Amino acid sequence: MLTRADLHRLDSDDALAPMRARFALPDGVIYLDGNSLGPLPAATPARLRTVIAEQWGNGLIRSWNDAGWIDLPGRIGDKIARLLGAPPATVIVADSTTLNVTKALGAALALRPDRRAVLMETAGFPTDAYAAHSLLTLMGQGHELRLVAPEAVAASIGPEVACVLLSHVDYRTGRLHDLASVTASAHAHGALAIWDLAHSAGAMPIGLAASRADFAVGCGYKFLNGGPGAPSFLYVAERWLDAVRFPLAGWLGHAAPFAFEPSYRPAPGIAAAQLGTPPVLSLAALEVGIDLALGADLAAVRAKSERLGDLLIALVEQECAGGGLTLLSPREAARRGSHISFTHAQAWPIMQALIARGVIGDVRAPDILRFGLTPLTLSYAQLWQAVAVLAEILREAHWREPAYQTRHKVT
Ligand SMILES: *Cc1c(COP(=O)(O)O)cnc(C)c1O
């Protein structure tokens, strides 16, 4: 039997507790959605004010050089590389994750020209499959997109598979792939491995280079706290950097953008993955989020995330027994990422009732209540409080109120 006092005790021993003050979270909110939109770092508004007023306002176009705007994608890429466990000059910040999936996949296929299959998961994040499908159609070379169940991935890699394209952490269930072992299975069959780290970058040590992953992509606005629509990152293993050719080209990826040459010559290394002009304001905000993440020990972040997850499951089972919630995430902490999902037939109105009471998580269709655990901001006491609110909503059937039935555009 867990008590409120047990959770308060964990807070007093929490080495990450001081990180909370470095974020600007509103009072009265328990934020369980940092896996979808990371909270605002306290230092971001001032940084943006400087970039806008001084660098843009006073510096004007000179700031591309004087304020180093042009180097932001590579400079922040190097910082993300540290978070991922990758060497410098292997990560660039550019575009959206959707576009980086497209770029990584095209590059991987060009490295395996004799193979015609791309292996993905049936339940993967849809944009990755949409992007892959559209690229394969555009290429018109008869590539096949093969979708299999997550547990069948390793056994489905045959000699015709050019690459696997997988989410490290499943956005719905939170199930975590063993990145190194699936990559090794791909390599054993001559295939490449592309990883979508949207739900793991910044949430756990990844050891990306050591895992031998070939390509990786991820979001800037989830556990990296870069803000809504923050640009994405793309990683290419060092051993591929000389050979890699991206399927899309733009002037910022040219070897000499300001030579304005009539034909394309790729820049050396990861810089060739850039297309157009970098979004400076978004990059400035992203850098603040990354710097915050770099200031925390990722092993401690992961340890707290695992503990928060274990406690959330235990508390829900203790306090919400008979409430109709079914655990969807793996029970074993080592097999999941940093969010916990439950299914419930009334998932939508229950979540609306939670949000109305300041407990913010989200819903994934059709019936999934998803709770992101952000170790940098979440306290154990808040976890207790969140479950107490959930238990009351279920016990009193507050979710039946008409106000909670309306569907929104964004869930
Ligand atoms: C959030 C998420 C994305 C989002 O892609 P955008 O292009 O940034 O909108 C892609 N893949 C996965 C696995 C995600 O979780």
PDBQT file of the ligand as one rigid body, heavy atoms in Angstrom, charges set to zero:
ROOT
HETATM    1  C1  LIG A 501       5.653  13.320 -32.684  1.00  0.00    +0.000 C 
HETATM    2  C2  LIG A 501       6.135  12.353 -33.707  1.00  0.00    +0.000 A 
HETATM    3  C3  LIG A 501       6.400  12.767 -35.022  1.00  0.00    +0.000 A 
HETATM    4  C4  LIG A 501       6.013  14.155 -35.447  1.00  0.00    +0.000 C 
HETATM    5  O1  LIG A 501       6.531  14.532 -36.669  1.00  0.00    +0.000 OA
HETATM    6  P1  LIG A 501       6.483  16.084 -37.089  1.00  0.00    +0.000 P 
HETATM    7  O2  LIG A 501       6.930  16.095 -38.487  1.00  0.00    +0.000 OA
HETATM    8  O3  LIG A 501       7.400  16.792 -36.144  1.00  0.00    +0.000 OA
HETATM    9  O4  LIG A 501       5.078  16.569 -36.909  1.00  0.00    +0.000 OA
HETATM   10  C5  LIG A 501       6.960  11.852 -35.889  1.00  0.00    +0.000 A 
HETATM   11  N1  LIG A 501       7.232  10.576 -35.508  1.00  0.00    +0.000 NA
HETATM   12  C6  LIG A 501       6.951  10.152 -34.253  1.00  0.00    +0.000 A 
HETATM   13  C7  LIG A 501       7.285   8.759 -33.865  1.00  0.00    +0.000 C 
HETATM   14  C8  LIG A 501       6.400  11.021 -33.323  1.00  0.00    +0.000 A 
HETATM   15  O5  LIG A 501       6.113  10.591 -32.096  1.00  0.00    +0.000 OA
ENDROOT
TORSDOF 0
